[in-house]
């Protein structure tokens, strides 16, 4: 009996190994857990197109939005670990969401990391009428006008909301956070003066910064951005306490996906991110491509753990409870 079991196990391992070595033999689905047109979609489409030549198969984008990205993420967490269903994960889906919603999956244990891909910092912007041309001048104005200013957020627990909480806690300033359904309505009200402050992604904000409709006082990255080199980092601007933040992206598979498949997909991601056309499209959206040494499964796992350690306490301190 033991000999029979051993033979069966050996046969299964051999079949799985051969199957993994032949991967992929049909199109691969890349689940983007947000509607078309957002940050995740802006990363997923060019990267997927760049991967197809290496894999020798089409990658089909499926936008499966809803519930802060949890619907699409749950689909991948429950998918077969065969490499044919992948997930475009971002900070929201693999860090914050675990503290915002009651999930039917674990954001760490139910996924196999494949590659860390991009960073996208946020810009601290203000309406042109705000009498501040620097971060410190903004603080002076907020302290002189407590509870009179409003900041736009993309929803409870969103990056702008949490960054507002960090600013309030570190500077002891008082201003309101108004929650919207996305960056478009925030930008509309910021330009109209209905709100005075907003943390915005560079792709949305930079054209209006250049036109003078809004002012950018700082960027949440460790280095200045190439597309707005005159805007200081938050540290350079004078923020004390650590304001580095990026809406990073990474590629994930269901847990249990064979290493051979993970390695194959990783090679395709690396090749895609080295493609000048892909680089140009990502840069136009204000995204920084991860350095080659960061484009690994191990790096993505380490970054996710570090972000969880940093941001979960901030979410809890803000009094946000899973719904």
C-alpha positions as CSV (number, residue, x, y, z in Angstrom):
1,X,0.0,0.0,0.0
2,X,2.8,2.4,0.9
3,X,4.5,1.6,-2.3
4,X,1.3,2.4,-4.3
5,X,0.9,5.7,-2.5
6,X,4.5,6.6,-3.2
7,X,4.1,5.8,-6.9
8,X,0.9,8.0,-7.1
9,X,2.6,10.9,-5.3
10,X,5.6,10.6,-7.6
11,X,3.4,10.5,-10.7
12,X,1.5,13.6,-9.5
13,X,4.7,15.5,-8.9
14,X,6.0,14.5,-12.3
15,X,2.8,15.6,-14.0
16,X,2.7,18.9,-12.1
17,X,6.4,19.6,-13.0
18,X,5.9,18.9,-16.7
19,X,2.7,21.0,-16.7
20,X,4.5,23.9,-15.0
21,X,7.4,23.7,-17.5
22,X,5.0,23.9,-20.5
23,X,3.2,27.0,-19.0
24,X,1.5,28.9,-20.5
25,X,-0.5,26.9,-23.2
26,X,-3.5,29.2,-23.3
27,X,-4.4,32.9,-22.6
28,X,-3.8,34.2,-19.1
29,X,-6.4,36.3,-17.2
30,X,-5.1,39.4,-15.3
31,X,-7.7,40.5,-12.8
32,X,-7.6,44.3,-12.2
33,X,-9.9,44.7,-9.2
34,X,-11.0,48.2,-10.1
35,X,-13.0,49.8,-12.9
36,X,-11.2,50.9,-16.1
37,X,-9.3,54.2,-16.1
38,X,-7.9,54.1,-12.6
39,X,-4.4,53.8,-11.3
40,X,-4.4,49.9,-11.2
41,X,-5.7,49.8,-14.8
42,X,-3.1,52.3,-15.9
43,X,-0.4,49.9,-14.6
44,X,-2.0,46.6,-15.7
45,X,-2.6,47.3,-19.3
46,X,0.9,48.4,-20.5
47,X,2.6,45.8,-18.3
48,X,0.4,43.0,-19.6
49,X,1.0,44.0,-23.2
50,X,4.7,44.0,-22.6
51,X,4.5,40.5,-21.0
52,X,2.8,38.8,-23.9
53,X,5.9,38.5,-26.1
54,X,7.8,36.7,-23.4
55,X,5.0,34.4,-22.4
56,X,3.9,33.7,-26.0
57,X,0.2,34.0,-25.0
58,X,-2.3,36.8,-24.8
59,X,-3.0,38.3,-21.4
60,X,-6.7,39.2,-21.1
61,X,-7.4,42.1,-18.7
62,X,-10.6,41.6,-16.6
63,X,-11.7,44.7,-14.7
64,X,-13.6,43.3,-11.7
65,X,-14.2,46.3,-9.5
66,X,-16.3,46.7,-6.4
67,X,-15.9,46.8,-2.6
68,X,-12.5,48.6,-2.6
69,X,-11.0,45.9,-4.8
70,X,-12.0,43.0,-2.6
71,X,-14.3,41.3,-5.2
72,X,-11.6,40.9,-7.8
73,X,-9.0,40.0,-5.1
74,X,-11.3,37.3,-3.7
75,X,-11.8,35.8,-7.2
76,X,-8.0,35.3,-7.5
77,X,-7.6,34.1,-4.0
78,X,-10.1,31.3,-4.8
79,X,-8.8,30.5,-8.3
80,X,-6.8,27.4,-9.2
81,X,-3.1,27.9,-8.6
82,X,-2.2,27.2,-12.2
83,X,-0.9,30.5,-13.4
84,X,-3.9,31.3,-15.5
85,X,-5.5,33.8,-13.1
86,X,-3.3,36.6,-11.9
87,X,-4.0,39.7,-9.8
88,X,-2.8,43.3,-10.2
89,X,-2.5,44.2,-6.6
90,X,-1.9,47.7,-5.1
91,X,-1.5,49.2,-1.7
92,X,-5.2,49.4,-1.2
93,X,-5.9,45.8,-1.9
94,X,-2.9,44.3,-0.1
95,X,-2.5,46.6,2.9
96,X,-5.4,48.9,3.8
97,X,-8.4,46.8,2.9
98,X,-7.8,44.2,5.6
99,X,-8.6,47.0,8.2
100,X,-11.5,48.4,6.2
101,X,-13.6,45.4,5.3
102,X,-14.4,41.9,6.7
103,X,-12.8,39.7,4.0
104,X,-13.3,36.1,3.1
105,X,-9.5,35.8,2.3
106,X,-6.2,36.8,3.9
107,X,-4.3,39.5,2.1
108,X,-1.0,37.8,2.8
109,X,-1.6,34.1,3.2
110,X,-3.9,33.6,0.2
111,X,-1.6,35.0,-2.4
112,X,1.8,34.2,-3.9
113,X,3.8,37.3,-4.7
114,X,5.3,37.5,-8.2
115,X,6.9,40.9,-8.8
116,X,7.0,44.4,-7.3
117,X,6.4,46.8,-10.2
118,X,5.7,50.5,-9.6
119,X,5.6,53.3,-7.1
120,X,3.3,56.3,-7.4
121,X,3.6,59.0,-4.7
122,X,0.9,61.6,-4.0
123,X,1.1,65.3,-4.3
124,X,0.0,67.7,-1.5
125,X,-1.9,70.3,-3.4
126,X,-3.9,73.4,-2.5
127,X,-6.2,75.7,-4.3
128,X,-4.5,78.7,-5.9
129,X,-6.3,81.1,-3.5
130,X,-4.7,79.5,-0.4
131,X,-2.1,82.0,0.9
132,X,0.6,79.4,1.1
133,X,3.5,78.6,-1.3
134,X,5.2,76.1,1.0
135,X,4.2,73.3,3.4
136,X,5.2,75.4,6.4
137,X,3.1,78.4,5.2
138,X,0.2,76.0,4.8
139,X,0.6,74.9,8.4
140,X,0.6,78.5,9.6
141,X,-2.6,79.2,7.6
142,X,-4.3,76.1,9.0
143,X,-3.3,77.0,12.6
144,X,-4.6,80.5,12.1
145,X,-7.9,79.2,10.7
146,X,-8.8,76.1,12.6
147,X,-11.7,74.0,11.3
148,X,-12.2,76.3,8.3
149,X,-10.3,74.3,5.6
150,X,-11.4,71.1,3.9
151,X,-9.4,68.4,2.3
152,X,-10.6,66.0,-0.3
153,X,-10.4,62.2,0.1
154,X,-11.2,59.3,-2.1
155,X,-13.2,57.6,0.7
156,X,-12.8,56.3,4.3
157,X,-9.5,54.6,4.7
158,X,-8.2,55.8,1.3
159,X,-4.6,57.1,1.1
160,X,-5.6,60.8,1.1
161,X,-7.7,60.2,4.2
162,X,-4.9,58.4,6.0
163,X,-2.4,61.1,5.0
164,X,-4.8,63.7,6.4
165,X,-4.8,61.8,9.7
166,X,-1.0,61.7,9.7
167,X,-0.9,65.5,9.2
168,X,-3.4,66.2,11.9
169,X,-1.7,64.0,14.4
170,X,1.8,65.3,13.7
171,X,1.0,69.0,13.4
172,X,-2.0,69.3,15.7
173,X,-3.9,71.3,13.0
174,X,-7.6,71.1,12.6
175,X,-9.3,70.7,9.2
176,X,-12.1,68.6,7.8
177,X,-11.8,65.7,5.4
178,X,-14.5,65.4,2.8
179,X,-15.0,62.0,1.2
180,X,-15.6,61.7,-2.5
181,X,-16.0,58.8,-5.0
182,X,-12.8,59.3,-6.8
183,X,-10.0,61.7,-7.9
184,X,-12.2,63.3,-10.6
185,X,-14.7,64.9,-8.2
186,X,-11.9,65.8,-5.8
187,X,-10.1,67.7,-8.6
188,X,-13.3,69.4,-9.7
189,X,-14.0,70.8,-6.2
190,X,-10.4,71.7,-5.6
191,X,-10.2,73.7,-8.8
192,X,-13.6,75.3,-7.9
193,X,-12.5,76.2,-4.4
194,X,-15.1,74.1,-2.6
195,X,-12.2,72.4,-0.9
196,X,-8.8,73.9,-0.3
197,X,-6.5,70.9,0.1
198,X,-6.0,67.4,-1.5
199,X,-3.5,64.7,-1.7
200,X,-3.7,63.7,-5.4
201,X,-1.9,61.4,-7.8
202,X,0.5,63.1,-10.1
203,X,-1.2,62.1,-13.3
204,X,-4.4,63.8,-12.2
205,X,-2.8,66.9,-10.6
206,X,0.3,67.8,-12.7
207,X,-1.5,69.4,-15.6
208,X,-3.3,71.7,-13.3
209,X,-0.2,72.5,-11.3
210,X,1.5,73.5,-14.5
211,X,-1.5,75.7,-15.5
212,X,-1.4,77.5,-12.1
213,X,-5.0,76.4,-11.1
214,X,-3.6,74.6,-8.1
215,X,-0.3,74.6,-6.2
216,X,1.8,71.6,-5.3
217,X,3.6,72.0,-1.9
218,X,5.1,68.5,-1.5
219,X,5.4,65.0,-2.8
220,X,5.2,61.9,-0.6
221,X,8.2,60.1,-2.2
222,X,11.7,59.9,-0.9
223,X,13.0,61.7,-4.0
224,X,11.6,64.5,-6.2
225,X,9.6,63.5,-9.2
226,X,11.0,63.7,-12.7
227,X,7.7,65.2,-14.0
228,X,7.6,67.9,-11.4
229,X,11.3,68.4,-10.3
230,X,10.6,71.8,-8.6
231,X,8.2,70.2,-6.0
232,X,10.0,69.3,-2.8
233,X,9.6,66.0,-1.0
234,X,7.6,66.3,2.2
235,X,10.8,65.8,4.2
236,X,12.4,68.7,2.3
237,X,9.3,70.8,2.7
238,X,9.6,70.4,6.5
239,X,7.3,67.6,7.5
240,X,8.7,66.0,10.6
241,X,7.6,62.4,11.3
242,X,7.8,60.4,8.1
243,X,5.5,61.1,5.2
244,X,6.9,58.7,2.6
245,X,4.0,57.0,0.9
246,X,3.3,55.5,-2.6
247,X,0.5,53.7,-4.3
248,X,2.7,50.8,-5.2
249,X,1.7,47.9,-7.5
250,X,2.6,44.3,-7.7
251,X,1.6,41.1,-9.4
252,X,0.2,38.2,-7.4
253,X,-1.0,34.6,-8.0
254,X,-3.1,32.3,-5.9
255,X,-1.3,30.6,-3.0
256,X,0.2,27.3,-4.0
257,X,1.1,28.3,-7.5
258,X,4.2,26.3,-8.5
259,X,7.6,28.1,-8.3
260,X,8.3,27.3,-11.9
261,X,5.2,29.3,-13.0
262,X,6.0,32.2,-10.6
263,X,9.5,32.4,-12.1
264,X,8.1,32.3,-15.7
265,X,5.7,35.1,-15.0
266,X,8.3,37.1,-13.1
267,X,10.6,36.9,-16.1
268,X,7.8,38.3,-18.3
269,X,7.2,41.2,-15.9
270,X,10.9,42.1,-15.8
271,X,11.1,42.1,-19.6
272,X,8.0,44.2,-19.8
273,X,9.3,46.8,-17.3
274,X,12.5,47.0,-19.4
275,X,10.5,47.8,-22.5
276,X,11.0,51.6,-23.4
277,X,7.3,51.8,-24.6
278,X,6.0,50.4,-21.4
279,X,8.3,52.7,-19.4
280,X,7.1,55.7,-21.3
281,X,3.4,54.9,-20.7
282,X,4.0,54.4,-17.0
283,X,6.1,57.5,-16.6
284,X,3.4,59.6,-18.3
285,X,1.1,58.5,-15.4
286,X,3.6,59.7,-12.8
287,X,4.7,56.2,-11.9
288,X,8.3,55.2,-10.9
289,X,9.3,51.7,-12.1
290,X,10.9,49.5,-9.5
291,X,14.6,49.0,-9.8
292,X,15.5,45.6,-11.2
293,X,16.6,44.2,-7.8
294,X,13.1,45.0,-6.4
295,X,11.2,43.2,-9.1
296,X,11.2,39.9,-7.2
297,X,8.7,37.9,-5.3
298,X,10.8,38.3,-2.2
299,X,10.9,42.1,-2.5
300,X,7.1,42.3,-3.0
301,X,6.5,40.2,0.1
302,X,8.9,42.3,2.2
303,X,7.4,45.6,1.0
304,X,3.9,44.4,1.8
305,X,4.8,43.3,5.3
306,X,6.6,46.6,5.9
307,X,3.6,48.6,4.7
308,X,1.2,46.5,6.9
309,X,3.4,47.2,9.9
310,X,3.4,50.9,9.2
311,X,-0.2,51.6,8.2
312,X,-2.4,49.2,10.2
313,X,-1.7,51.1,13.4
314,X,-2.5,54.4,11.7
315,X,-5.8,53.0,10.4
316,X,-6.6,51.7,13.9
317,X,-5.7,55.0,15.5
318,X,-8.0,56.8,13.2
319,X,-10.9,54.8,14.6
320,X,-11.7,53.0,11.4
321,X,-13.5,49.7,11.9
322,X,-13.9,46.9,9.3
323,X,-17.3,47.0,7.8
